[in-house]
Amino acid sequence: MEGIPTIYTVEEPRSKPPTFVERYFKTSVFPYQRTNPPNDKFLCEDVLVAQHSNLLYVIFLADSHSIVQRKEIVTQINPIKWDPSTVHGKRKKGGRAVQPRTIICSIMTQSGTEYLVPAGVQGSLVEFNWRLASEPSLLLDKRKTEGYIAVILPKSSKKSGNQ
């Protein structure tokens, strides 16, 4: 049909495609209120909690964390005492129970400062990124992909009474 204009919309191209985390996760920052004195050598700061559509939580360092802000060199990462072989089965039973303020690892920087990393959510610790122990630089270089800290299975929120 001549003379009838075609209607179409043009979207502005994105400068960069969304990252894996932006595309598949809902993210929130767990702000850790500091209860320790400012001159204490152990610091707890914010973590990024990303929830996947399968409900698993993945823990990262938040953009507001001092290590990220100052681009500090990470020398060592020490996970909590935990036996990963206790996690078993399809539903990942046997993980270590954690609360939002439970410390899941400590991070030592080149300046000598030790940062404690809280879980940020209630659930069961089912995986710690053991690669960080041998390659601590992943924590900054590939922070929102291979530099994740842990995977936490949320505590079941099934309501009793519907039996």
GUPA-893265 format. One record per residue (C-alpha): residue in three letters; residue number from 1; x, y, z. Coordinates in pm, 1 decimal. Example, Ala and Ser with C-alpha at 12.3 -4.5 7.8 and 13.67 -1.06 7.14 Angstrom:
REM GUPA-893265
ALA; 1; 1230.0; -450.0; 780.0
SER; 2; 1367.0; -106.0; 714.0
***
This chain:
REM GUPA-893265
MET; 1; 0.0; 0.0; 0.0
GLU; 2; 155.0; 319.7; -117.3
GLY; 3; 140.9; 640.1; 77.1
ILE; 4; 89.3; 483.2; 420.4
PRO; 5; 391.2; 540.4; 644.3
THR; 6; 529.0; 249.5; 842.0
ILE; 7; 517.3; 304.0; 1217.1
TYR; 8; 813.9; 182.1; 1412.4
THR; 9; 1002.5; 273.2; 1726.0
VAL; 10; 1371.7; 319.7; 1756.5
GLU; 11; 1537.7; 244.4; 2087.1
GLU; 12; 1856.0; 415.0; 2183.8
PRO; 13; 2138.1; 159.8; 2186.2
ARG; 14; 2287.8; 89.8; 2527.6
SER; 15; 2647.6; 188.5; 2569.3
LYS; 16; 2715.6; -148.3; 2736.7
PRO; 17; 2503.0; -458.4; 2769.4
PRO; 18; 2387.2; -537.7; 3124.6
THR; 19; 2622.9; -745.6; 3332.2
PHE; 20; 2536.8; -1099.9; 3434.6
VAL; 21; 2445.0; -980.8; 3783.8
GLU; 22; 2229.6; -693.0; 3651.7
ARG; 23; 2043.8; -926.5; 3419.6
TYR; 24; 1969.4; -1227.6; 3641.1
PHE; 25; 1982.2; -1105.4; 4001.7
LYS; 26; 1791.2; -870.7; 4229.9
THR; 27; 2055.6; -690.9; 4431.9
SER; 28; 2051.7; -509.1; 4763.0
VAL; 29; 2321.9; -381.5; 4992.2
PHE; 30; 2340.4; -513.2; 5347.3
PRO; 31; 2461.2; -207.8; 5541.7
TYR; 32; 2664.0; -324.0; 5835.7
GLN; 33; 2626.2; -82.4; 6126.4
ARG; 34; 2964.7; -61.6; 6285.9
THR; 35; 2951.8; -151.3; 6654.4
ASN; 36; 3326.3; -174.3; 6703.0
PRO; 37; 3533.2; 132.7; 6794.5
PRO; 38; 3687.1; 328.4; 6503.9
ASN; 39; 4042.4; 247.2; 6617.2
ASP; 40; 3974.3; -127.9; 6613.3
LYS; 41; 4181.2; -320.2; 6357.8
PHE; 42; 3882.6; -534.9; 6256.5
LEU; 43; 3632.7; -358.0; 6031.1
CYS; 44; 3293.3; -477.3; 5909.7
GLU; 45; 3151.9; -303.5; 5605.6
ASP; 46; 2871.7; -334.8; 5352.0
VAL; 47; 2819.3; -640.0; 5133.5
LEU; 48; 2616.3; -676.2; 4814.9
VAL; 49; 2352.2; -948.1; 4841.7
ALA; 50; 2228.8; -1071.3; 4502.8
GLN; 51; 1927.7; -1303.0; 4486.5
HIS; 52; 1894.2; -1522.5; 4178.8
SER; 53; 1555.9; -1625.8; 4039.7
ASN; 54; 1616.5; -1970.9; 4193.8
LEU; 55; 1620.0; -1790.6; 4534.4
LEU; 56; 1988.4; -1855.6; 4610.1
TYR; 57; 2184.5; -1560.6; 4747.7
VAL; 58; 2531.1; -1474.4; 4618.3
ILE; 59; 2746.5; -1248.7; 4837.5
PHE; 60; 2986.0; -988.9; 4689.2
LEU; 61; 3169.4; -684.6; 4823.1
ALA; 62; 2950.7; -372.9; 4785.1
ASP; 63; 3059.9; -70.6; 4583.0
SER; 64; 3066.7; 123.3; 4911.2
HIS; 65; 3316.7; -117.2; 5073.5
SER; 66; 3653.6; 42.7; 5160.5
ILE; 67; 3849.8; -226.0; 4976.3
VAL; 68; 3662.3; -140.0; 4655.7
GLN; 69; 3668.5; 237.4; 4710.1
ARG; 70; 4041.4; 253.3; 4787.2
LYS; 71; 4134.6; -29.6; 4548.7
GLU; 72; 4332.5; -191.1; 4830.0
ILE; 73; 4548.3; -491.6; 4749.6
VAL; 74; 4403.9; -805.4; 4907.8
THR; 75; 4672.0; -1039.4; 5039.3
GLN; 76; 4473.3; -1309.3; 5216.5
ILE; 77; 4117.4; -1436.2; 5257.9
ASN; 78; 4032.8; -1660.8; 5552.2
PRO; 79; 3692.9; -1835.1; 5550.8
ILE; 80; 3520.2; -1933.6; 5872.9
LYS; 81; 3584.1; -2281.4; 6008.1
TRP; 82; 3340.1; -2490.4; 5808.6
ASP; 83; 3345.7; -2832.6; 5647.5
PRO; 84; 3197.9; -2808.9; 5295.1
SER; 85; 3168.6; -3188.0; 5274.0
THR; 86; 2870.6; -3170.6; 5510.6
VAL; 87; 2660.3; -3014.2; 5232.6
HIS; 88; 2490.1; -3293.3; 5041.4
GLY; 89; 2191.4; -3382.8; 4827.0
LYS; 90; 1964.9; -3209.2; 4583.1
ARG; 91; 1837.9; -2961.2; 4843.3
LYS; 92; 2189.8; -2884.7; 4976.0
LYS; 93; 2119.8; -3004.0; 5328.6
GLY; 94; 2389.6; -2975.6; 5591.3
GLY; 95; 2510.7; -2624.5; 5515.0
ARG; 96; 2628.1; -2404.4; 5800.1
ALA; 97; 2346.0; -2192.3; 5942.7
VAL; 98; 2415.4; -1818.6; 5917.8
GLN; 99; 2240.6; -1501.4; 6032.8
PRO; 100; 2278.4; -1161.1; 5861.8
ARG; 101; 2558.4; -1060.1; 6101.4
THR; 102; 2739.9; -1395.8; 6099.0
ILE; 103; 3098.6; -1345.7; 5980.4
ILE; 104; 3168.8; -1573.2; 5681.8
CYS; 105; 3528.5; -1469.6; 5613.5
SER; 106; 3799.8; -1217.6; 5689.3
ILE; 107; 3997.8; -1025.6; 5429.4
MET; 108; 4352.3; -906.9; 5499.2
THR; 109; 4489.6; -617.5; 5293.1
GLN; 110; 4845.4; -512.9; 5219.7
SER; 111; 4807.1; -218.7; 5459.9
GLY; 112; 4750.9; -467.5; 5744.8
THR; 113; 4381.1; -393.8; 5789.1
GLU; 114; 4155.5; -693.5; 5842.4
TYR; 115; 3796.9; -668.1; 5720.8
LEU; 116; 3528.4; -907.0; 5842.7
VAL; 117; 3259.9; -1001.1; 5588.9
PRO; 118; 2906.5; -1067.0; 5721.8
ALA; 119; 2662.9; -1305.8; 5551.5
GLY; 120; 2402.7; -1032.3; 5501.5
VAL; 121; 2109.3; -1277.3; 5497.0
GLN; 122; 1966.6; -1559.5; 5704.5
GLY; 123; 2007.4; -1905.3; 5560.9
SER; 124; 2250.4; -2188.3; 5509.1
LEU; 125; 2603.1; -2140.2; 5374.7
VAL; 126; 2630.3; -2397.0; 5095.7
GLU; 127; 2937.8; -2275.1; 4907.9
PHE; 128; 3241.9; -2060.8; 4973.6
ASN; 129; 3450.4; -1942.1; 4677.6
TRP; 130; 3771.8; -2130.9; 4760.0
ARG; 131; 3937.7; -1982.0; 4452.6
LEU; 132; 3970.4; -1656.0; 4645.9
ALA; 133; 4218.8; -1822.2; 4882.4
SER; 134; 4463.7; -1885.4; 4597.3
GLU; 135; 4369.3; -1581.8; 4384.0
PRO; 136; 4267.1; -1297.2; 4619.2
SER; 137; 4292.6; -1045.0; 4333.9
LEU; 138; 3962.0; -1183.9; 4195.5
LEU; 139; 3786.8; -999.2; 4476.4
LEU; 140; 3849.1; -669.2; 4295.6
ASP; 141; 3937.7; -764.1; 3937.4
LYS; 142; 3627.7; -977.2; 3875.2
ARG; 143; 3424.2; -865.3; 4173.0
LYS; 144; 3073.5; -929.9; 4038.7
THR; 145; 3145.1; -1256.8; 3859.9
GLU; 146; 3427.3; -1491.6; 3960.2
GLY; 147; 3507.4; -1282.3; 4268.8
TYR; 148; 3190.6; -1374.7; 4457.2
ILE; 149; 3244.4; -1463.1; 4821.9
ALA; 150; 2977.2; -1719.8; 4903.7
VAL; 151; 2645.6; -1879.1; 4807.9
ILE; 152; 2372.9; -1895.1; 5071.0
LEU; 153; 2051.0; -2096.3; 5054.0
PRO; 154; 1773.9; -1888.3; 5216.9
LYS; 155; 1590.9; -2021.6; 5516.4
SER; 156; 1262.1; -2176.2; 5405.5
SER; 157; 968.5; -1943.1; 5457.4
LYS; 158; 697.1; -2209.3; 5428.7
LYS; 159; 398.3; -2127.6; 5643.3
SER; 160; 275.4; -2399.2; 5874.8
GLY; 161; -95.8; -2460.3; 5882.1
ASN; 162; -148.5; -2541.4; 5512.8
GLN; 163; -117.4; -2913.6; 5560.1
***
